[in-house]
Every structure is written in C-alpha cells, then in structure tokens.
Amino acid sequence: MVRNPTCISPDTLIKDAAEIFLKSEFHALPVVENKKLVGIMTTTDLIKYLLEQY
C-alpha cells in the first residue's frame, strides 16, 4: 500500500487509463469521485472493453 495511490475518475478516458497501466505496470486502478472510492478498473476490464469494440 502507498500513501497517495494513483487514481482515476469515472470520466477518465480509456486511452488515458491504458497509458497509466502501461507506464506504471499496475494491474488495477481505484476509481475515485469526490474523494470517495466508487470502483476499481483492472487490466482485465480494459481488455474486455477493447474486445467489445471489435
């Protein structure tokens, strides 16, 4: 655990989340809105979304 984790908002673009995953080698990102955890995005979620686009 880290004190200030990298987080995304519900409005974060898929491309931006993918870039964070690539650069940081994280496998999950907390989704935060108004300082409250509202979800978690994983690399699996990203892959599923991209496959649905085909």
C-alpha positions as CSV (number, residue, x, y, z in Angstrom):
1,M,0.0,0.0,0.0
2,V,1.1,3.5,-0.7
3,R,0.0,6.8,0.9
4,N,-1.1,8.5,-2.3
5,P,-2.1,5.9,-4.8
6,T,-2.6,6.7,-8.5
7,C,-6.3,7.0,-9.0
8,I,-8.6,7.7,-11.9
9,S,-12.0,9.4,-12.1
10,P,-15.2,8.0,-13.7
11,D,-14.5,10.5,-16.5
12,T,-11.0,9.2,-17.3
13,L,-10.7,8.2,-21.0
14,I,-9.9,4.6,-21.7
15,K,-6.8,5.7,-23.6
16,D,-5.5,7.6,-20.5
17,A,-6.2,4.6,-18.2
18,A,-4.4,2.3,-20.6
19,E,-1.4,4.7,-20.7
20,I,-1.3,4.6,-16.8
21,F,-1.3,0.8,-16.9
22,L,1.5,0.7,-19.4
23,K,3.7,3.2,-17.7
24,S,3.2,2.1,-14.2
25,E,2.9,-1.6,-14.6
26,F,-0.2,-1.5,-12.3
27,H,-2.9,-4.1,-12.8
28,A,-5.7,-2.2,-11.1
29,L,-6.6,1.4,-10.5
30,P,-9.0,2.8,-7.9
31,V,-11.8,4.9,-9.4
32,V,-12.4,7.9,-7.1
33,E,-15.1,10.6,-7.3
34,N,-15.3,13.4,-4.7
35,K,-12.7,11.7,-2.6
36,K,-14.8,8.5,-2.4
37,L,-13.9,5.2,-3.9
38,V,-16.6,4.3,-6.5
39,G,-14.9,1.4,-8.2
40,I,-11.8,-0.4,-9.4
41,M,-10.6,-0.7,-13.0
42,T,-8.4,-3.6,-13.9
43,T,-6.4,-4.6,-16.9
44,T,-9.0,-7.3,-17.5
45,D,-11.7,-4.7,-17.6
46,L,-9.7,-2.8,-20.2
47,I,-9.1,-5.9,-22.4
48,K,-12.9,-6.8,-22.2
49,Y,-13.8,-3.2,-23.3
50,L,-11.3,-3.3,-26.2
51,L,-12.6,-6.7,-27.4
52,E,-16.2,-5.4,-27.3
53,Q,-15.1,-2.7,-29.7
54,Y,-14.4,-5.2,-32.5
